[in-house]
Amino acid sequence: MTATARAMAEATPADRDRYVDLLRVASLGTVLFGHWLMAAVSSDGIGNLLALVPALQVLTWGLQIMPVFFFVGGFSHALSYRSLARKAEGRPVYAAFLRARLQRLLRPTLVFVLVWTAGALAVQLAGGGDGRLTGAALRLVTQPLWFIGIYLAMVAFTPVLLALHQRWGWGAFALLAGSAAAVDLLRFALAVPYVEFLNFAFVWLAVHQLGFLRADGRITRPGLLAAAGLTGAVLLVAYGPYPLSMVGMPGEKVSNMAPPTLALLAHGMWLVGAVQLLAAPATAWLARPRVWRTVVAANGIAMTAFLWHLTAMLAVYAAQLALGIALPVPASAAWWAQVPLRLLAAAGLTAVLVALFRRFEAPVRTAAEPGNGPLAALGTTLCLLGILGLSTTGLGGLLEGHSATLIALPVTAPAAIAMALGGWLLVERSGAARSVRLGG
């Protein structure tokens, strides 16, 4: 634990909602554990444990925790935007808001992308990118970036959706949820092509809207929200065209994740209600100084750990192969016996990578001058499209022009990287304020 984290913990305002910080860390930590557990690596490539053992797919109803992270994002974005608006005293704050929210997110992300791109190019130039494990790794390592792309969209839409929330409250959430239901109706009942991609916005922005409601203390009956969400998810999976798994499965015709479905929104509702029910006891626990210092320290490295955790996992399997340790058949008794050791090794390597790259996640202070809102919006759009594109294409086939489909349009990895970097430059140029690094 760093001295900076200790100082930040001791300086925490009395009115800070510490539970939100815990939820942010816990949700990303759950994602790390889930990815490490689900990876079924063998000499034939990288598979998914849940596809090999379908009975385990019910675990995704607890491990698919990303709705909680987006819920927390809505809460934080509401507070941040309102704070900037108060300080600006009537001046436009959109550009300042985008820069403030994106800097800590994009810097570590783009460093990760550039490091892996350099490694992927080196491997492919050496002729080593065609192996089953290597090729699968180059596809796999960028897949979690989808979440960052969606998160950028949430940041970009915050002012508009916050205004709708302030006017309609729960009605704004109902509008987004109803739109998600309409999209699924058009998709499954009428087979309207490409309409399903709209739910990347409607489903995740509806969960984000719940964060606005929490910021205003309007989730007063979390038990009802959890019960409605869980009941809806169960009924939709039992009687609708939705699969049991709340994460994507290889080869499935319908995924609850890509694009998101009404079933995933119901899942998000029950998770949000459930974590709200735990708020009071968790807040009391977080009042302990040692517990709170740990949460503060973890928050300072959470994004870096998320970005590099698959790299650590792949390194564990690579080390096994390099040492001549046979990879057991996934889901076999020998495979399960190795799980605790693999998890510990992946956690240890992630800690090493965090130590190397955490500096890029250090918070910055940016003055709240008006800036250029349209330029910041354009830059954010390019960033989110580039990062989503890279999550789809992976880093294999960089030299061959391999492409994948992003919202019905083909995109290559080099084009996606160029969009992300160009967008980041535009966001930075949207304001004249100098960024000052905080801490060490």
C-alpha positions as a printed NumPy array, in Angstrom:
array([[  0.   ,   0.   ,   0.   ],
       [  1.517,   3.348,  -1.018],
       [  1.832,   6.416,   1.139],
       [ -0.324,   8.234,  -1.424],
       [ -3.171,   5.776,  -0.892],
       [ -2.862,   6.209,   2.869],
       [ -2.946,   9.988,   2.54 ],
       [ -5.951,   9.835,   0.221],
       [ -7.785,   7.543,   2.631],
       [ -7.123,   9.844,   5.562],
       [ -8.281,  12.864,   3.548],
       [-11.583,  11.257,   2.524],
       [-14.503,  13.674,   3.052],
       [-17.026,  12.549,   5.608],
       [-19.851,  12.634,   3.064],
       [-18.116,  10.429,   0.449],
       [-20.08 ,   7.339,  -0.558],
       [-17.412,   4.737,   0.162],
       [-19.619,   1.843,  -0.853],
       [-19.46 ,   2.945,  -4.488],
       [-15.668,   2.659,  -4.399],
       [-15.948,  -0.841,  -2.976],
       [-18.408,  -1.846,  -5.704],
       [-16.038,  -0.578,  -8.401],
       [-13.141,  -2.651,  -7.048],
       [-15.259,  -5.718,  -6.307],
       [-16.875,  -5.773,  -9.754],
       [-13.556,  -5.576, -11.599],
       [-12.041,  -8.148,  -9.232],
       [-14.909, -10.52 , -10.012],
       [-14.27 , -10.07 , -13.734],
       [-10.613, -11.006, -13.273],
       [-11.498, -14.134, -11.331],
       [-14.156, -15.14 , -13.854],
       [-11.833, -14.767, -16.83 ],
       [ -9.045, -16.715, -15.143],
       [-11.455, -19.5  , -14.228],
       [-13.232, -19.733, -17.585],
       [-10.109, -19.923, -19.74 ],
       [ -9.72 , -23.546, -20.851],
       [ -6.272, -23.65 , -22.449],
       [ -4.96 , -26.803, -24.082],
       [ -2.43 , -27.637, -26.77 ],
       [ -5.287, -27.226, -29.293],
       [ -6.01 , -23.608, -28.364],
       [ -8.03 , -21.565, -25.896],
       [-11.606, -22.58 , -25.128],
       [-14.264, -21.695, -22.594],
       [-14.851, -23.834, -19.515],
       [-18.553, -22.935, -19.512],
       [-18.944, -24.318, -23.025],
       [-17.262, -27.567, -21.965],
       [-19.365, -27.871, -18.8  ],
       [-22.73 , -26.219, -19.619],
       [-24.064, -26.846, -16.116],
       [-21.607, -24.212, -14.856],
       [-23.22 , -21.491, -16.96 ],
       [-25.536, -20.677, -14.078],
       [-22.45 , -19.226, -12.342],
       [-22.581, -16.319, -14.786],
       [-25.617, -15.028, -12.909],
       [-23.124, -14.048, -10.219],
       [-19.883, -13.678, -12.162],
       [-21.306, -11.43 , -14.914],
       [-20.908,  -8.386, -12.749],
       [-20.287,  -5.699, -15.38 ],
       [-23.769,  -4.181, -14.862],
       [-22.633,  -3.184, -11.367],
       [-19.597,  -1.379, -12.772],
       [-21.75 ,   0.561, -15.23 ],
       [-24.229,   1.327, -12.436],
       [-21.367,   2.755, -10.365],
       [-20.261,   4.705, -13.437],
       [-23.657,   6.384, -13.668],
       [-23.45 ,   7.422, -10.027],
       [-19.935,   8.849, -10.437],
       [-20.702,  10.603, -13.715],
       [-23.73 ,  12.344, -12.222],
       [-21.709,  13.692,  -9.297],
       [-18.76 ,  14.709, -11.5  ],
       [-20.841,  16.528, -14.113],
       [-22.892,  18.389, -11.526],
       [-19.743,  19.415,  -9.635],
       [-18.138,  20.797, -12.806],
       [-21.36 ,  22.622, -13.716],
       [-21.503,  24.302, -10.301],
       [-17.88 ,  25.453, -10.527],
       [-18.285,  26.687, -14.106],
       [-21.09 ,  29.089, -13.111],
       [-23.011,  28.801, -16.36 ],
       [-20.09 ,  28.213, -18.748],
       [-20.114,  25.074, -20.961],
       [-18.47 ,  22.128, -19.216],
       [-18.922,  19.258, -21.702],
       [-15.338,  19.279, -23.   ],
       [-13.918,  19.557, -19.491],
       [-16.15 ,  16.716, -18.319],
       [-15.054,  14.438, -21.167],
       [-11.367,  15.134, -20.598],
       [-11.633,  14.654, -16.846],
       [-13.448,  11.319, -17.168],
       [-11.39 ,   9.992, -20.092],
       [ -7.836,  10.795, -19.028],
       [ -7.513,   8.179, -16.321],
       [ -9.284,   5.611, -18.471],
       [ -7.633,   6.121, -21.837],
       [ -3.995,   6.609, -20.883],
       [ -3.516,   3.106, -19.402],
       [ -5.689,   1.618, -22.16 ],
       [ -3.664,   3.115, -25.   ],
       [ -0.386,   2.11 , -23.35 ],
       [ -1.718,  -1.451, -23.145],
       [ -2.743,  -1.354, -26.808],
       [  0.612,   0.005, -27.981],
       [  2.652,  -2.505, -25.957],
       [  0.619,  -5.45 , -27.218],
       [  0.628,  -4.131, -30.79 ],
       [  4.421,  -3.925, -30.742],
       [  4.599,  -7.478, -29.354],
       [  2.113,  -8.801, -31.903],
       [  4.036,  -7.209, -34.777],
       [  7.306,  -8.661, -33.523],
       [  5.773, -12.146, -33.289],
       [  4.212, -11.949, -36.745],
       [  7.332, -10.552, -38.388],
       [  9.229, -13.488, -36.908],
       [  6.656, -15.842, -38.452],
       [  5.264, -17.008, -35.131],
       [  1.717, -15.686, -35.278],
       [  0.07 , -18.694, -36.921],
       [  0.251, -21.176, -34.051],
       [ -3.009, -22.219, -32.449],
       [ -2.14 , -20.899, -29.   ],
       [ -0.404, -17.763, -30.268],
       [ -3.196, -16.917, -32.676],
       [ -5.841, -17.502, -30.014],
       [ -3.932, -15.343, -27.535],
       [ -3.689, -12.444, -30.014],
       [ -7.463, -12.622, -30.518],
       [ -8.297, -13.073, -26.846],
       [ -6.184, -10.397, -25.211],
       [ -8.126,  -7.421, -26.629],
       [-11.64 ,  -8.836, -26.179],
       [-12.251,  -7.254, -22.739],
       [-11.701,  -3.818, -24.279],
       [-15.371,  -3.849, -25.351],
       [-16.243,  -2.705, -21.851],
       [-14.048,   0.392, -22.147],
       [-15.625,   1.304, -25.469],
       [-19.132,   1.056, -23.988],
       [-18.021,   3.032, -20.948],
       [-16.785,   5.836, -23.198],
       [-20.23 ,   5.995, -24.788],
       [-21.781,   6.325, -21.339],
       [-19.492,   9.248, -20.548],
       [-20.369,  10.93 , -23.839],
       [-24.138,  10.592, -23.291],
       [-24.079,  11.613, -19.619],
       [-25.209,  15.263, -20.021],
       [-28.218,  14.364, -22.201],
       [-29.327,  11.404, -20.121],
       [-28.739,  13.273, -16.876],
       [-31.066,  15.995, -18.136],
       [-33.702,  13.345, -18.952],
       [-33.236,  11.861, -15.493],
       [-33.659,  15.225, -13.81 ],
       [-36.922,  15.74 , -15.68 ],
       [-38.447,  12.26 , -15.646],
       [-36.595,  10.244, -12.983],
       [-37.609,   6.597, -13.218],
       [-39.417,   7.446, -16.445],
       [-36.079,   7.921, -18.219],
       [-34.99 ,   4.442, -17.116],
       [-38.348,   3.028, -18.243],
       [-37.894,   4.66 , -21.658],
       [-34.505,   3.005, -22.16 ],
       [-35.716,  -0.353, -20.83 ],
       [-38.805,  -0.2  , -23.066],
       [-36.592,   0.617, -26.052],
       [-34.438,  -2.44 , -25.269],
       [-37.572,  -4.601, -25.152],
       [-38.777,  -3.158, -28.471],
       [-35.424,  -3.926, -30.092],
       [-35.617,  -7.56 , -28.985],
       [-39.182,  -7.787, -30.274],
       [-38.096,  -6.495, -33.678],
       [-35.091,  -8.803, -33.632],
       [-36.692, -12.073, -32.593],
       [-40.328, -11.707, -33.676],
       [-39.897,  -9.781, -36.929],
       [-36.284, -10.635, -37.834],
       [-35.408,  -7.02 , -38.597],
       [-31.725,  -7.045, -39.625],
       [-29.086,  -5.163, -37.609],
       [-31.622,  -3.708, -35.155],
       [-30.064,  -5.76 , -32.333],
       [-26.999,  -3.489, -32.301],
       [-29.127,  -0.681, -30.846],
       [-29.175,  -2.592, -27.584],
       [-25.498,  -1.906, -27.061],
       [-26.828,   1.556, -26.225],
       [-30.265,   0.903, -24.73 ],
       [-29.333,  -1.935, -22.345],
       [-26.11 ,  -0.49 , -20.965],
       [-27.403,   3.075, -20.787],
       [-30.445,   1.819, -18.855],
       [-28.127,   0.274, -16.252],
       [-26.119,   3.509, -16.25 ],
       [-29.364,   5.399, -15.599],
       [-29.837,   3.402, -12.396],
       [-26.639,   5.038, -11.176],
       [-28.244,   8.465, -11.634],
       [-31.195,   7.282,  -9.556],
       [-28.858,   6.155,  -6.797],
       [-27.043,   9.492,  -6.862],
       [-30.364,  11.184,  -6.054],
       [-31.376,   8.595,  -3.45 ],
       [-34.282,   7.376,  -5.545],
       [-33.674,   3.625,  -5.296],
       [-35.755,   3.354,  -2.153],
       [-36.968,  -0.236,  -2.616],
       [-33.935,  -2.244,  -3.743],
       [-35.567,  -5.524,  -2.747],
       [-38.384,  -4.901,  -5.222],
       [-35.882,  -3.995,  -7.955],
       [-33.891,  -7.178,  -7.299],
       [-37.013,  -9.365,  -7.255],
       [-38.39 ,  -7.837, -10.451],
       [-35.063,  -8.224, -12.235],
       [-34.48 , -11.8  , -11.109],
       [-38.045, -12.847, -11.929],
       [-37.821, -11.218, -15.33 ],
       [-34.463, -12.838, -16.13 ],
       [-35.698, -16.295, -15.097],
       [-38.879, -15.998, -17.162],
       [-37.077, -14.647, -20.21 ],
       [-34.506, -17.445, -20.144],
       [-37.086, -20.133, -19.394],
       [-39.654, -19.128, -22.011],
       [-37.892, -16.776, -24.405],
       [-35.146, -17.117, -27.012],
       [-32.447, -16.252, -24.477],
       [-29.605, -18.581, -23.383],
       [-28.83 , -19.388, -19.751],
       [-25.35 , -17.874, -19.826],
       [-25.016, -14.161, -19.181],
       [-21.693, -14.146, -21.045],
       [-21.089, -15.114, -24.65 ],
       [-20.534, -18.76 , -25.505],
       [-18.565, -20.005, -28.531],
       [-20.784, -20.954, -31.465],
       [-24.108, -19.962, -29.898],
       [-26.747, -18.447, -32.191],
       [-27.957, -15.973, -29.569],
       [-25.782, -14.29 , -26.963],
       [-27.053, -12.268, -24.032],
       [-23.905, -10.136, -24.269],
       [-23.137,  -9.317, -27.883],
       [-25.439,  -7.627, -28.595],
       [-26.968,  -7.249, -25.128],
       [-30.515,  -8.496, -24.622],
       [-33.501,  -7.704, -22.44 ],
       [-32.504, -10.73 , -20.353],
       [-29.153,  -9.111, -19.578],
       [-30.923,  -5.895, -18.573],
       [-33.131,  -7.876, -16.172],
       [-29.972,  -9.522, -14.839],
       [-28.476,  -6.077, -14.289],
       [-31.582,  -4.942, -12.42 ],
       [-31.4  ,  -7.806,  -9.955],
       [-27.676,  -7.252,  -9.394],
       [-28.197,  -3.547,  -8.722],
       [-31.025,  -4.283,  -6.315],
       [-28.945,  -6.949,  -4.565],
       [-25.908,  -4.731,  -4.028],
       [-28.148,  -1.937,  -2.786],
       [-29.525,  -4.271,  -0.13 ],
       [-25.963,  -4.725,   1.14 ],
       [-25.169,  -1.011,   1.245],
       [-25.804,  -0.372,   4.95 ],
       [-23.666,  -3.185,   6.444],
       [-20.929,  -2.636,   3.854],
       [-20.783,   1.095,   4.629],
       [-20.342,   0.331,   8.331],
       [-17.502,  -2.082,   7.477],
       [-15.825,   0.525,   5.274],
       [-15.667,   2.944,   8.216],
       [-12.734,   0.879,   9.53 ],
       [ -9.514,   2.728,   8.572],
       [ -7.596,  -0.351,   7.429],
       [-10.454,  -1.574,   5.247],
       [-10.908,   1.823,   3.655],
       [ -7.178,   2.236,   2.97 ],
       [ -7.219,  -1.101,   1.174],
       [-10.164,  -0.061,  -0.997],
       [ -8.502,   3.265,  -1.847],
       [ -5.273,   1.521,  -2.83 ],
       [ -7.153,  -1.035,  -4.938],
       [ -9.104,   1.701,  -6.724],
       [ -5.836,   3.304,  -7.737],
       [ -4.756,   0.227,  -9.717],
       [ -8.059,  -1.405, -10.69 ],
       [ -8.041,  -0.372, -14.353],
       [ -4.413,  -1.384, -14.824],
       [ -5.122,  -4.791, -13.286],
       [ -8.141,  -5.232, -15.558],
       [ -6.15 ,  -4.406, -18.678],
       [ -3.267,  -6.745, -17.937],
       [ -4.943,  -9.703, -16.185],
       [ -5.341, -11.776, -19.35 ],
       [ -1.703, -11.126, -20.207],
       [ -0.771, -12.58 , -16.833],
       [ -2.992, -15.612, -17.347],
       [ -1.53 , -16.292, -20.789],
       [  1.969, -15.956, -19.33 ],
       [  1.163, -18.644, -16.754],
       [  0.18 , -21.109, -19.467],
       [  3.197, -20.112, -21.585],
       [  5.455, -20.804, -18.603],
       [  3.881, -24.247, -18.174],
       [  4.627, -25.083, -21.788],
       [  8.156, -23.656, -21.602],
       [  8.902, -25.764, -18.528],
       [  7.552, -28.887, -20.182],
       [  4.592, -29.168, -17.801],
       [  1.754, -30.875, -19.647],
       [ -1.49 , -28.966, -19.985],
       [ -4.23 , -31.277, -18.686],
       [ -7.493, -31.702, -20.569],
       [ -9.756, -28.781, -19.582],
       [-12.401, -29.669, -16.98 ],
       [-10.617, -32.937, -16.113],
       [ -9.7  , -33.806, -12.529],
       [ -6.066, -32.868, -13.179],
       [ -7.166, -29.544, -14.645],
       [ -9.282, -28.701, -11.594],
       [ -6.416, -29.686,  -9.301],
       [ -4.211, -27.056, -10.97 ],
       [ -6.8  , -24.263, -10.743],
       [ -5.7  , -22.865,  -7.334],
       [ -2.057, -22.735,  -8.405],
       [ -2.925, -21.096, -11.729],
       [ -5.067, -18.479,  -9.998],
       [ -2.294, -17.65 ,  -7.539],
       [  0.29 , -17.447, -10.301],
       [ -1.962, -15.226, -12.451],
       [ -2.623, -12.933,  -9.485],
       [  1.098, -12.682,  -8.764],
       [  1.992, -11.865, -12.371],
       [ -0.83 ,  -9.327, -12.542],
       [  0.668,  -7.624,  -9.49 ],
       [  4.033,  -7.425, -11.276],
       [  2.435,  -5.918, -14.387],
       [  0.492,  -3.448, -12.249],
       [  3.742,  -2.343, -10.627],
       [  5.212,  -1.718, -14.091],
       [  2.251,   0.139, -15.618],
       [  0.31 ,   1.695, -12.741],
       [  1.942,   5.111, -13.314],
       [ -0.276,   5.58 , -16.371],
       [ -3.368,   5.306, -14.193],
       [ -2.263,   8.098, -11.855],
       [ -5.053,  10.701, -11.595],
       [ -4.621,  14.104, -13.168],
       [ -6.072,  17.491, -12.343],
       [ -7.53 ,  19.478, -15.231],
       [ -8.917,  22.986, -15.013],
       [-12.634,  23.237, -15.761],
       [-12.336,  25.747, -18.608],
       [-15.041,  25.528, -21.323],
       [-12.889,  23.993, -24.067],
       [-14.167,  22.808, -27.432],
       [-17.182,  20.566, -26.85 ],
       [-17.697,  19.337, -30.451],
       [-13.991,  18.492, -30.787],
       [-14.059,  16.552, -27.516],
       [-17.214,  14.719, -28.626],
       [-15.645,  13.794, -31.964],
       [-12.512,  12.563, -30.235],
       [-14.539,  10.48 , -27.795],
       [-16.534,   8.947, -30.648],
       [-13.357,   7.977, -32.495],
       [-11.899,   6.504, -29.297],
       [-14.917,   4.366, -28.537],
       [-15.207,   3.115, -32.124],
       [-11.49 ,   2.351, -32.239],
       [-11.462,   0.484, -28.958],
       [-14.638,  -1.444, -29.792],
       [-13.148,  -2.275, -33.182],
       [ -9.945,  -3.559, -31.63 ],
       [-11.889,  -5.723, -29.19 ],
       [-13.568,  -7.298, -32.232],
       [-10.548,  -7.742, -34.51 ],
       [ -7.872,  -8.754, -32.023],
       [ -4.205,  -8.337, -32.909],
       [ -3.771, -11.358, -35.149],
       [ -3.284, -10.773, -38.858],
       [ -1.932,  -7.247, -38.467],
       [  0.234,  -7.672, -41.542],
       [ -2.447,  -9.409, -43.625],
       [ -5.18 ,  -6.805, -43.184],
       [ -7.47 ,  -9.117, -41.206],
       [-10.84 ,  -7.444, -40.601],
       [-13.893,  -8.029, -38.43 ],
       [-17.388,  -6.579, -38.339],
       [-18.142,  -3.635, -36.07 ],
       [-21.818,  -2.636, -36.133],
       [-22.251,  -4.009, -39.67 ],
       [-19.058,  -2.377, -40.998],
       [-15.663,  -4.033, -41.571],
       [-12.727,  -2.742, -39.533],
       [ -9.067,  -3.743, -39.304],
       [ -6.861,  -3.612, -36.226],
       [ -4.547,  -0.892, -37.638],
       [ -7.572,   1.274, -38.498],
       [ -9.031,   0.718, -35.017],
       [ -5.748,   1.67 , -33.35 ],
       [ -5.472,   4.774, -35.524],
       [ -9.014,   5.827, -34.579],
       [ -8.33 ,   5.369, -30.861],
       [ -5.065,   7.325, -30.961],
       [ -6.515,  10.06 , -33.171],
       [ -9.544,  10.374, -30.913],
       [ -7.372,  10.663, -27.83 ],
       [ -5.377,  13.458, -29.507],
       [ -8.584,  15.339, -30.278],
       [ -9.819,  14.968, -26.701],
       [ -6.518,  16.331, -25.409],
       [ -6.576,  19.237, -27.862],
       [-10.162,  20.118, -26.963],
       [ -8.931,  22.149, -24.009],
       [ -5.919,  24.324, -23.363],
       [ -5.516,  23.34 , -19.708],
       [ -2.337,  21.635, -18.678],
       [ -2.71 ,  18.295, -16.891],
       [ -0.781,  17.932, -13.654],
       [  0.006,  14.443, -12.369],
       [ -1.086,  13.773,  -8.815],
       [  0.75 ,  11.429,  -6.524],
       [  3.553,   9.144,  -7.65 ]])
